[in-house]
Amino acid sequence: MADGILFDMAGRLLDVLESHIFHEIALAWGVKDDITKLKQTVRGVKAVLLDAQKQHSKKNDLVTEWLRRLEGVLYEADDLLDAFSLELRKREMMTGNKLAKEV
């Protein structure tokens, strides 16, 4: 079921955002508040997905469309975190910063 996959994807995003290394990087780059807001948003999405799963089983067209859009947003967020990790690795190669190795 697609919404189960979305729930798992949101959980994966939270795992990355809540990792110790991501916390350290957020502090170093001054984006801690932004990361905190993003984590709260993803937690909210997970909660709504639980309800959407029930509605989706009833063939609710509005919920189905919302889930389709959410899927795109979660994939974009995942791509953004991947790009962020790649950038950290590039910086590590240029500066020898050990933080990037752990992401």
KOLNUVEX-367422 format. One record per residue: chain; residue number from 0; z, x, y of N, C-alpha, C, O, CB in turn. Coordinates in steps of 0.2 Angstrom, whole numbers, always signed. Glycine has a CB too. Example, Ala and Ser with C-alpha at 12.3 -4.5 7.8 and 13.67 -1.06 7.14 Angstrom:
// KOLNUVEX-367422
 chain   n    nw    nu    nv   caw   cau   cav    cw    cu    cv    ow    ou    ov   cbw   cbu   cbv
     A   0   +39   +66   -28   +39   +62   -22   +39   +66   -16   +42   +71   -17   +45   +57   -22
     A   1   +35   +64   -11   +36   +68    -5   +39   +64    +0   +40   +67    +6   +29   +70    -3
//
This chain:
// KOLNUVEX-367422
 chain   n    nw    nu    nv   caw   cau   cav    cw    cu    cv    ow    ou    ov   cbw   cbu   cbv
     A   0    +0    +4    -6    +0    +0    +0    +0    +4    +6    +4    +9    +7    +6    -5    +0
     A   1    -4    +3   +11    -5    +7   +17    +1    +8   +21    +2   +13   +23   -11    +4   +21
     A   2    +5    +3   +22   +11    +3   +26   +16    +8   +23   +20   +11   +26   +14    -4   +27
     A   3   +16    +8   +16   +21   +13   +13   +19   +20   +14   +23   +24   +15   +21   +12    +5
     A   4   +12   +21   +14   +10   +28   +16   +12   +29   +23   +14   +35   +25    +2   +28   +15
     A   5   +11   +25   +28   +13   +26   +35   +20   +27   +35   +22   +31   +39   +11   +19   +39
     A   6   +25   +24   +32   +32   +25   +32   +33   +32   +29   +37   +35   +32   +35   +20   +27
     A   7   +30   +34   +24   +31   +41   +22   +28   +46   +27   +31   +51   +28   +27   +42   +15
     A   8   +23   +45   +30   +20   +49   +36   +25   +50   +41   +26   +55   +44   +13   +47   +38
     A   9   +28   +44   +43   +33   +44   +49   +39   +48   +47   +42   +52   +51   +35   +37   +51
     A  10   +41   +47   +40   +46   +52   +38   +45   +59   +38   +49   +63   +40   +48   +49   +31
     A  11   +39   +61   +36   +37   +68   +37   +37   +70   +44   +39   +76   +45   +29   +69   +34
     A  12   +35   +66   +49   +35   +68   +56   +42   +70   +58   +44   +74   +61   +32   +63   +60
     A  13   +47   +65   +56   +54   +66   +57   +57   +72   +54   +60   +76   +58   +58   +60   +55
     A  14   +55   +74   +48   +57   +80   +45   +55   +86   +49   +59   +90   +50   +54   +80   +38
     A  15   +49   +86   +51   +47   +92   +55   +50   +92   +62   +53   +97   +64   +39   +91   +57
     A  16   +51   +86   +65   +54   +86   +72   +62   +88   +71   +65   +90   +76   +53   +79   +75
     A  17   +65   +86   +66   +72   +87   +65   +74   +94   +62   +79   +96   +61   +75   +82   +61
     A  18   +68   +98   +60   +70  +104   +57   +73  +109   +62   +72  +109   +68   +63  +108   +55
     A  19   +77  +114   +60   +81  +118   +64   +76  +123   +68   +77  +124   +74   +85  +123   +59
     A  20   +71  +125   +65   +66  +129   +69   +63  +125   +74   +62  +128   +80   +61  +132   +64
     A  21   +61  +119   +73   +58  +115   +78   +63  +114   +84   +61  +114   +90   +55  +108   +76
     A  22   +69  +113   +82   +74  +112   +87   +75  +119   +92   +75  +118   +98   +81  +111   +84
     A  23   +75  +124   +89   +75  +131   +92   +69  +132   +97   +70  +134  +103   +76  +137   +87
     A  24   +64  +130   +95   +57  +131   +99   +58  +126  +105   +56  +128  +110   +51  +129   +94
     A  25   +60  +120  +103   +60  +115  +109   +65  +117  +114   +64  +116  +120   +63  +108  +106
     A  26   +71  +120  +112   +75  +123  +117   +72  +129  +121   +73  +129  +127   +82  +125  +114
     A  27   +69  +133  +117   +66  +139  +121   +60  +137  +125   +59  +140  +131   +63  +144  +115
     A  28   +56  +132  +124   +51  +130  +128   +53  +124  +133   +48  +122  +137   +45  +127  +124
     A  29   +59  +122  +133   +61  +117  +138   +58  +110  +136   +57  +106  +141   +59  +119  +144
     A  30   +57  +108  +130   +55  +102  +129   +60   +98  +124   +58   +93  +121   +48  +102  +125
     A  31   +66  +100  +124   +71   +96  +120   +71   +89  +121   +71   +85  +117   +78   +99  +121
     A  32   +71   +87  +128   +72   +80  +129   +66   +76  +127   +66   +70  +124   +73   +78  +137
     A  33   +60   +79  +127   +54   +76  +125   +54   +75  +117   +52   +70  +115   +47   +80  +127
     A  34   +56   +80  +114   +57   +80  +106   +62   +74  +104   +61   +71  +100   +59   +87  +104
     A  35   +67   +74  +108   +72   +69  +107   +69   +62  +107   +71   +57  +103   +78   +70  +111
     A  36   +66   +61  +113   +62   +54  +114   +57   +53  +108   +57   +47  +106   +59   +54  +120
     A  37   +54   +58  +106   +49   +57  +101   +52   +55   +94   +50   +51   +91   +44   +63  +100
     A  38   +58   +58   +93   +61   +57   +87   +64   +50   +87   +63   +46   +82   +67   +62   +86
     A  39   +66   +47   +92   +69   +41   +93   +63   +36   +92   +64   +30   +89   +72   +39  +100
     A  40   +57   +37   +95   +51   +33   +94   +49   +32   +87   +48   +27   +84   +46   +35   +98
     A  41   +49   +38   +83   +47   +38   +76   +52   +34   +72   +50   +31   +67   +46   +45   +74
     A  42   +59   +35   +73   +64   +31   +70   +63   +24   +71   +63   +20   +66   +71   +33   +72
     A  43   +61   +22   +77   +60   +15   +78   +54   +12   +75   +53    +7   +72   +59   +14   +86
     A  44   +48   +16   +74   +42   +15   +70   +44   +14   +63   +42    +9   +60   +37   +20   +71
     A  45   +48   +18   +60   +50   +17   +53   +54   +11   +52   +52    +7   +47   +54   +23   +51
     A  46   +58    +9   +57   +62    +2   +56   +57    -3   +56   +57    -8   +52   +67    +2   +61
     A  47   +52    -3   +61   +47    -9   +62   +43    -9   +55   +41   -14   +53   +43    -8   +68
     A  48   +41    -3   +53   +37    -3   +47   +40    -7   +41   +36   -10   +37   +35    +4   +45
     A  49   +47    -6   +40   +50   -10   +35   +49   -17   +35   +47   -21   +30   +58    -8   +35
     A  50   +49   -20   +42   +48   -27   +43   +40   -29   +42   +38   -34   +39   +50   -29   +49
     A  51   +36   -24   +44   +29   -25   +44   +27   -25   +37   +22   -29   +35   +25   -20   +47
     A  52   +30   -22   +32   +28   -22   +25   +29   -29   +22   +25   -31   +18   +32   -17   +21
     A  53   +34   -32   +24   +35   -39   +22   +30   -44   +25   +27   -48   +21   +42   -42   +24
     A  54   +28   -43   +31   +23   -47   +34   +16   -46   +32   +12   -51   +31   +24   -46   +42
     A  55   +15   -40   +30    +8   -38   +28    +7   -41   +21    +1   -43   +19    +8   -30   +27
     A  56   +12   -42   +17   +12   -45   +10   +10   -52   +11    +7   -55    +6   +18   -44    +6
     A  57   +11   -55   +17    +9   -62   +18    +2   -63   +21    +0   -68   +23   +14   -65   +23
     A  58    -1   -57   +22    -8   -57   +24    -8   -59   +32   -13   -63   +34   -13   -62   +20
     A  59    -4   -57   +35    -3   -58   +43    -9   -53   +46    -8   -47   +46    +4   -57   +45
     A  60   -14   -56   +49   -19   -52   +52   -17   -48   +58   -19   -42   +59   -25   -57   +54
     A  61   -12   -50   +62   -10   -47   +67    -6   -40   +65    -7   -35   +68    -5   -51   +72
     A  62    -2   -41   +60    +2   -35   +57    -3   -30   +54    -2   -24   +55    +7   -38   +52
     A  63    -8   -33   +51   -13   -28   +48   -17   -24   +53   -18   -18   +52   -19   -33   +44
     A  64   -19   -27   +59   -22   -24   +64   -17   -19   +67   -19   -13   +69   -24   -29   +70
     A  65   -11   -21   +68    -6   -16   +71    -5   -10   +66    -4    -4   +69    +1   -20   +72
     A  66    -5   -11   +60    -4    -6   +55   -10    -1   +55    -9    +5   +55    -3    -9   +48
     A  67   -16    -4   +56   -22    +0   +57   -21    +5   +63   -23   +11   +62   -28    -4   +57
     A  68   -19    +2   +68   -19    +6   +74   -13   +11   +74   -14   +17   +76   -17    +1   +81
     A  69    -8    +9   +71    -2   +14   +70    -4   +20   +65    -2   +25   +67    +4   +10   +67
     A  70    -8   +18   +61   -10   +24   +56   -14   +29   +60   -13   +35   +59   -15   +21   +51
     A  71   -18   +27   +65   -22   +32   +69   -17   +36   +74   -18   +42   +74   -27   +28   +74
     A  72   -12   +33   +76    -7   +36   +80    -3   +41   +76    -2   +47   +79    -2   +31   +84
     A  73    -1   +39   +70    +3   +44   +66    -1   +50   +64    +1   +55   +64    +5   +40   +60
     A  74    -8   +49   +63   -12   +54   +61   -13   +59   +67   -13   +65   +66   -19   +52   +59
     A  75   -14   +56   +73   -14   +60   +79    -8   +64   +80    -8   +70   +82   -16   +56   +85
     A  76    -2   +61   +79    +4   +65   +80    +5   +70   +75    +7   +76   +76   +10   +60   +79
     A  77    +3   +69   +69    +3   +74   +63    -2   +80   +65    +0   +86   +64    +1   +71   +57
     A  78    -8   +78   +68   -12   +84   +70   -10   +88   +76   -10   +94   +76   -19   +80   +72
     A  79    -6   +84   +80    -3   +88   +86    +2   +93   +83    +3   +98   +86    +0   +83   +91
     A  80    +7   +91   +79   +12   +95   +76    +8  +101   +72   +11  +107   +72   +16   +91   +71
     A  81    +3  +100   +69    -1  +105   +65    -4  +110   +70    -3  +116   +70    -7  +102   +61
     A  82    -6  +107   +76    -9  +112   +81    -3  +116   +84    -4  +122   +86   -13  +108   +87
     A  83    +2  +113   +85    +8  +116   +88   +10  +122   +84   +12  +128   +86   +14  +111   +89
     A  84   +10  +121   +77   +12  +126   +72    +7  +132   +72    +9  +138   +72   +13  +123   +65
     A  85    +1  +130   +73    -5  +135   +73    -4  +139   +79    -5  +145   +79   -12  +132   +73
     A  86    -2  +136   +85    -1  +140   +91    +5  +145   +91    +4  +150   +93    +0  +135   +97
     A  87   +10  +142   +87   +16  +147   +86   +14  +153   +82   +16  +158   +83   +21  +143   +83
     A  88   +10  +152   +77    +8  +157   +73    +4  +162   +77    +4  +168   +76    +4  +155   +67
     A  89    -1  +160   +81    -5  +164   +85    +0  +168   +90    -1  +174   +90   -10  +160   +89
     A  90    +4  +165   +93    +9  +169   +97   +13  +174   +93   +14  +179   +96   +14  +164  +101
     A  91   +15  +172   +87   +19  +177   +83   +15  +183   +82   +17  +188   +82   +21  +173   +77
     A  92    +8  +182   +80    +4  +187   +79    +3  +192   +85    +3  +198   +84    -3  +185   +76
     A  93    +3  +189   +91    +2  +193   +97    +8  +196   +99    +8  +202  +102    -1  +188  +102
     A  94   +14  +193   +98   +21  +195  +101   +26  +198   +96   +30  +201   +97   +24  +190  +105
     A  95   +24  +196   +89   +29  +198   +84   +35  +193   +84   +40  +195   +81   +32  +205   +85
     A  96   +35  +188   +87   +40  +183   +88   +41  +180   +81   +37  +177   +78   +39  +177   +93
     A  97   +47  +180   +78   +49  +178   +71   +49  +170   +70   +49  +168   +65   +55  +181   +69
     A  98   +51  +167   +76   +51  +160   +75   +45  +156   +73   +45  +152   +69   +53  +157   +82
     A  99   +39  +159   +75   +33  +156   +72   +32  +157   +65   +28  +152   +62   +27  +159   +76
     A 100   +35  +162   +62   +34  +163   +55   +37  +157   +51   +35  +156   +45   +37  +170   +53
     A 101   +43  +154   +54   +47  +150   +50   +44  +143   +50   +47  +138   +47   +54  +150   +52
     A 102   +39  +141   +55   +37  +134   +56   +32  +133   +50   +29  +127   +50   +34  +133   +63
//
